[in-house]
């Protein structure tokens, strides 16, 4: 039995799902294939995803492929209650309510695991963590899983290094069609959109400090610069810091950046990126936003302890008045700003990421192409990554050159068995057509 806020909201949610369906041609084509082949028949899939329209459509595609689907949110402030209602009305078991407590959030994670999933699709690592720590009796059911985020992969690597991982996990976030597009273009646009929408303030001329220059940080920096902001990057990786400098950005440690920034965006995957010492140095009116998966990058406890009082400045904006009178503004409780204060990534971008998820689920259900691996972290097969890119090009009406057999030989690549799809080593990978 689903746990949602209000089933009468389903009509509004269905409209949102229909809208993204019309703008996600890759998932459309995969759904058509799944309808015919039912590659997930007999499989139970548990998902922890941001419960909004695009991820709802992914759930429906998996259901079309024959799976029984249980879904929950991956962040208390990213759930859209009308979408949850529409998804539950479509036969998916949904456990997600906007603004749920930490206890309710954990209970919802537990609820989607209790049927004993064969496949796990995770966004941040909470499903994988709970099944290992609280429900180990369900581990023998699990064939494998997929992880969507950088944060989740960091948690998985720690589990693997400590010998705790009990089943193989496909690192969807590390696929080129994910991090090069979703993390850069999707995060870049959705984070800046959410900040502008929530504050109704201009970025042009402001100093925007972005903590972290990975793919997500690059995207946010690119979009902020495009709107006329003066962008400063903080980093702990010297190579990424050099890259930011050569891309034309100012590079400073956070201690120095705190004194000059007007808008702060954390996107590191680490904790305590902005703490009390930085709050004390900030200008009056500074805006704080987090674009990392968990609300640990901006130390909200430090801010609350430092403040003389707090108030609601605007929807999704809390004002904190520090001794001396200056006010700092925190967006979306320090949670993932593009979903806590917006609609998340554009549909066309998530179409690529969720095509990877759907194909990776099919890959797992097939027995990983015939040889189930040990419990370890696995890349998305290169053939799946390339196939998603080709689907995307086709949906855009674009075509590209292909290598001839002679060119493959010259470059030292295996010659594909089907030379009309002449891509390096495709014949050595799992390919779905």
C-alpha positions in Angstrom: 0.0 0.0 0.0 1.5 3.3 -1.1 2.2 6.2 1.3 1.4 9.5 -0.4 0.0 12.8 0.7 -3.2 12.9 -1.2 -4.5 10.7 -4.1 -6.8 13.4 -5.4 -3.7 15.3 -6.6 -3.1 12.7 -9.3 -4.6 14.7 -12.2 -2.0 17.4 -11.8 0.8 14.9 -11.5 -0.4 13.0 -14.6 -0.2 16.3 -16.6 3.4 16.8 -15.5 4.3 13.2 -16.4 2.6 13.6 -19.8 4.6 16.8 -20.4 8.0 15.2 -19.8 7.0 12.1 -21.7 6.6 14.4 -24.8 10.1 15.6 -24.3 12.0 12.4 -23.6 12.3 10.6 -26.9 15.0 8.1 -25.7 12.8 6.8 -23.0 9.9 6.7 -25.5 11.8 4.4 -27.7 13.0 2.2 -24.9 9.4 2.0 -23.6 8.3 0.8 -27.0 11.0 -1.9 -27.0 10.2 -2.9 -23.4 6.5 -3.2 -24.3 7.3 -5.8 -26.9 10.2 -7.7 -25.2 9.4 -7.5 -21.4 13.0 -7.8 -20.4 12.2 -7.2 -16.8 9.4 -9.7 -16.4 9.3 -11.3 -13.0 11.8 -8.8 -11.5 11.1 -6.6 -8.5 12.8 -3.2 -8.7 13.3 -0.8 -5.8 14.1 2.9 -6.6 15.1 5.8 -4.4 14.8 8.8 -6.8 13.8 12.4 -6.6 10.1 11.9 -6.8 9.2 14.2 -9.7 7.8 13.8 -13.2 10.9 12.6 -15.0 11.7 9.9 -12.5 8.1 8.9 -12.5 8.3 8.3 -16.2 11.4 6.1 -15.7 9.3 4.1 -13.1 6.6 3.6 -15.7 9.1 2.5 -18.4 10.5 -0.1 -16.0 6.9 -1.2 -15.3 6.2 -1.5 -19.0 9.2 -3.8 -19.2 7.5 -6.2 -16.9 8.9 -5.2 -13.5 7.1 -4.7 -10.3 8.2 -1.3 -9.1 8.5 0.2 -5.6 9.6 3.8 -5.5 10.5 6.4 -2.8 12.1 9.8 -2.8 15.8 10.5 -2.3 15.4 13.9 -0.6 12.5 15.1 1.7 12.2 18.4 -0.2 12.3 17.1 -3.8 9.1 15.0 -3.7 6.2 16.5 -5.7 3.1 15.1 -4.0 0.9 15.3 -7.2 3.5 13.3 -9.1 3.6 10.7 -6.4 -0.2 10.4 -6.5 -0.2 10.0 -10.3 2.5 7.4 -10.1 0.7 5.4 -7.4 -2.4 5.5 -9.5 -0.5 3.9 -12.3 0.3 0.8 -10.2 3.7 1.6 -8.9 4.0 1.3 -5.1 5.0 4.8 -3.9 6.3 5.9 -0.5 7.0 9.6 -0.7 5.6 12.7 0.9 7.1 16.2 0.5 8.7 17.5 3.7 8.7 14.2 5.5 10.7 13.8 8.7 13.9 11.9 9.0 12.1 9.1 10.6 9.4 9.0 7.9 12.1 9.2 5.2 13.9 6.1 6.7 10.6 4.3 7.0 9.9 4.9 3.3 13.3 3.6 2.3 12.6 0.5 4.4 9.1 0.0 2.8 10.5 -0.2 -0.8 13.1 -2.7 0.2 10.9 -5.1 2.2 9.4 -6.9 -0.8 12.9 -8.1 -1.6 14.1 -6.4 -4.7 16.1 -8.1 -7.5 17.4 -4.7 -8.8 18.1 -1.5 -6.9 18.2 1.9 -8.6 19.7 4.3 -6.1 20.2 8.1 -6.0 22.6 8.9 -3.2 23.1 5.4 -1.7 20.4 5.2 0.9 18.8 2.0 -0.4 22.1 0.2 -0.7 23.2 1.4 2.8 19.9 0.3 4.5 19.7 -3.1 2.8 23.2 -3.9 4.0 22.8 -2.6 7.5 19.2 -3.2 8.5 17.8 -5.8 6.1 20.7 -8.2 5.3 18.3 -11.1 5.0 17.2 -9.6 1.7 20.7 -9.4 0.2 20.5 -12.9 -1.5 17.6 -11.6 -3.7 19.6 -8.8 -5.2 21.1 -9.4 -8.6 22.7 -5.9 -8.7 21.9 -2.2 -8.8 22.6 1.1 -10.4 23.8 4.4 -8.7 22.9 7.8 -10.2 25.1 10.2 -8.3 28.6 11.2 -7.4 27.7 11.2 -3.7 26.3 7.7 -4.0 29.4 6.4 -5.7 31.6 7.8 -3.0 29.6 5.8 -0.5 29.8 2.7 -2.6 33.6 3.0 -3.0 34.0 3.1 0.7 31.8 0.0 1.1 33.8 -1.8 -1.6 37.1 -0.8 0.0 35.9 -2.1 3.4 34.7 -5.4 1.9 31.1 -4.7 2.7 29.5 -4.6 -0.7 27.3 -7.7 -1.2 26.3 -7.4 -4.8 27.5 -5.7 -8.0 26.6 -2.0 -8.6 26.7 -0.3 -12.0 28.1 3.2 -11.8 25.6 5.1 -14.0 27.0 8.4 -12.8 30.4 7.6 -14.4 29.0 6.9 -17.8 30.0 9.6 -20.3 26.3 10.2 -21.3 25.6 10.9 -17.6 28.3 13.0 -16.1 29.2 15.0 -19.3 25.6 16.1 -19.8 23.5 15.6 -16.7 26.1 16.8 -14.3 27.3 19.7 -16.4 24.4 20.9 -18.5 21.6 19.6 -16.3 23.0 20.8 -12.9 24.3 24.0 -14.4 21.0 25.1 -15.8 18.7 23.8 -13.0 20.8 25.1 -10.1 21.1 28.6 -11.5 17.4 28.6 -12.5 16.4 27.5 -9.0 18.4 30.3 -7.4 17.1 33.0 -9.7 13.5 31.7 -9.4 13.6 31.5 -5.6 15.3 34.9 -4.9 14.0 36.9 -7.9 17.3 38.6 -7.9 19.8 39.3 -10.7 23.1 37.5 -11.0 24.8 39.9 -13.4 27.5 41.8 -11.7 27.4 39.7 -8.5 30.3 37.6 -7.2 29.2 34.0 -7.3 31.4 31.6 -5.3 31.2 27.9 -6.4 32.7 25.3 -4.2 33.9 22.4 -6.3 35.0 22.3 -10.0 33.9 18.8 -10.9 31.4 18.3 -13.7 28.6 19.9 -11.7 30.7 22.8 -10.6 31.8 23.4 -14.2 28.1 23.5 -15.3 27.1 26.0 -12.6 30.1 28.2 -13.3 29.4 28.2 -17.0 25.8 29.2 -16.5 26.5 31.9 -13.8 29.2 33.4 -16.1 26.7 33.4 -19.0 24.3 35.5 -16.9 27.1 38.0 -16.2 28.2 36.9 -12.8 31.8 37.2 -11.6 32.6 33.6 -10.7 35.1 32.5 -8.1 36.0 28.8 -7.6 37.1 27.1 -4.5 38.8 23.7 -4.8 40.9 21.1 -2.9 42.1 19.4 -6.1 45.1 21.3 -7.6 44.4 20.0 -11.1 40.8 21.1 -11.0 41.8 24.5 -9.5 44.2 25.0 -12.5 41.5 24.0 -14.9 39.2 26.6 -13.3 41.9 29.3 -13.6 42.6 28.5 -17.2 38.8 28.6 -17.9 39.0 32.2 -16.8 37.7 32.0 -13.2 39.1 33.4 -10.0 40.4 30.7 -7.7 40.5 31.3 -3.9 40.4 29.3 -0.7 37.0 29.5 0.9 38.4 31.5 3.8 39.2 34.3 1.3 36.2 33.8 -1.0 33.8 34.1 2.0 34.7 37.8 2.4 33.9 38.7 -1.3 31.1 36.4 -2.3 27.5 37.5 -2.7 26.0 34.1 -3.8 27.6 30.8 -2.6 26.9 27.4 -4.3 28.4 24.2 -2.8 28.7 21.3 -5.1 31.4 19.0 -3.7 29.9 15.9 -2.2 31.8 16.6 1.0 30.6 18.0 4.4 31.5 21.2 6.2 32.4 23.2 3.1 31.0 26.4 4.6 31.1 26.6 8.3 30.9 29.2 11.2 34.3 30.8 10.4 33.1 31.5 6.9 29.7 32.8 8.0 31.4 35.4 10.2 33.4 36.7 7.2 30.5 37.0 4.8 28.9 40.2 3.6 25.4 41.3 4.8 22.8 39.7 2.5 24.9 36.8 1.2 22.9 34.0 -0.3 23.8 30.3 0.5 22.7 27.4 -1.8 23.8 23.8 -1.8 23.8 21.7 -5.0 25.3 18.6 -3.4 23.1 15.6 -2.8 23.0 15.8 1.1 22.4 18.9 3.2 25.9 18.7 4.8 27.9 21.0 2.7 26.6 24.2 4.3 26.8 23.6 8.0 23.3 24.6 9.0 23.8 23.8 12.6 26.7 26.3 12.7 24.5 28.9 11.1 21.6 28.3 13.5 24.0 28.4 16.5 25.6 31.6 15.3 22.4 33.5 14.5 20.7 35.7 17.1 17.4 34.9 15.3 16.0 33.5 12.1 12.9 34.2 10.0 11.2 33.2 6.8 12.3 35.8 4.3 10.4 34.3 1.3 9.2 30.9 0.3 12.2 28.5 0.5 14.5 31.3 1.9 15.4 31.4 5.6 17.1 34.6 6.9 19.6 34.3 9.7 20.5 37.5 11.6 23.9 37.3 13.1 25.2 39.3 16.1 26.0 42.7 14.8 23.0 42.8 12.5 24.1 41.3 9.2 21.7 38.7 7.6 22.6 35.6 5.6 20.0 33.8 3.5 19.8 30.0 3.2 17.9 28.5 0.3 15.9 25.3 0.6 17.2 24.4 4.1 20.6 23.8 2.6 19.2 20.8 0.6 19.7 20.1 -3.1 18.7 23.5 -4.3 17.7 22.6 -7.9 15.0 20.2 -6.5 14.2 21.8 -3.2 13.6 25.1 -4.9 12.9 24.0 -8.5 11.9 21.2 -10.8 15.4 19.6 -11.2 17.2 19.0 -14.5 15.6 19.6 -17.9 13.6 16.7 -19.3 15.9 16.3 -22.4 18.9 15.9 -20.1 17.3 13.4 -17.8 16.2 11.5 -20.9 19.8 10.5 -21.4 20.5 9.6 -17.8 17.3 7.6 -17.4 17.9 5.8 -20.7 21.2 4.7 -19.1 19.3 3.6 -16.0 16.7 1.6 -18.0 19.4 0.0 -20.2 21.5 -0.8 -17.1 18.5 -2.4 -15.4 18.0 -4.5 -18.6 21.7 -5.4 -18.5 21.4 -6.6 -14.9 18.2 -8.6 -15.6 20.0 -10.3 -18.4 22.6 -11.6 -16.1 25.1 -8.9 -17.0 25.3 -10.2 -20.5 25.8 -13.8 -19.5 28.5 -13.7 -16.8 27.2 -12.4 -13.4 30.2 -10.6 -11.8 31.4 -10.6 -8.3 30.1 -8.1 -5.8 32.0 -5.0 -7.0 31.6 -1.7 -8.7 31.1 -1.9 -12.5 31.2 0.6 -15.3 28.2 1.0 -17.6 29.2 -1.1 -20.6 30.6 1.1 -23.3 28.2 -0.2 -25.8 25.2 1.0 -23.7 26.9 4.4 -23.3 27.4 4.7 -27.1 24.0 3.4 -27.9 22.4 6.1 -25.7 24.5 8.7 -27.5 23.4 7.4 -30.9 19.7 7.4 -29.8 20.1 11.0 -28.7 21.7 12.1 -31.9 18.9 10.4 -33.9 16.3 12.1 -31.8 17.9 15.5 -32.7 18.0 14.6 -36.4 21.8 14.4 -36.4 24.1 11.9 -38.0 27.8 11.3 -37.8 30.5 9.5 -39.7 31.5 5.9 -39.0 34.8 4.1 -39.2 35.4 1.8 -42.1 36.9 -1.7 -41.5 40.2 -0.4 -42.8 40.2 2.6 -40.4 39.4 0.3 -37.5 42.4 -1.8 -38.4 44.6 1.3 -38.8 43.6 2.5 -35.3 44.0 -1.0 -33.8 40.3 -1.5 -33.0 38.4 -4.7 -33.4 36.3 -4.6 -36.6 32.7 -4.7 -35.5 30.8 -7.7 -36.8 28.1 -5.3 -38.1 30.2 -2.7 -39.8 27.2 -0.4 -40.4 27.6 0.3 -36.7 31.4 0.6 -37.0 32.3 1.7 -33.4 35.4 0.5 -31.6 35.0 -2.8 -29.8 31.2 -2.8 -29.9 31.3 -6.5 -30.8 33.0 -7.2 -27.5 30.3 -5.5 -25.4 26.7 -6.2 -24.7 24.7 -4.4 -27.4 20.9 -4.1 -27.4 19.2 -3.2 -30.7 
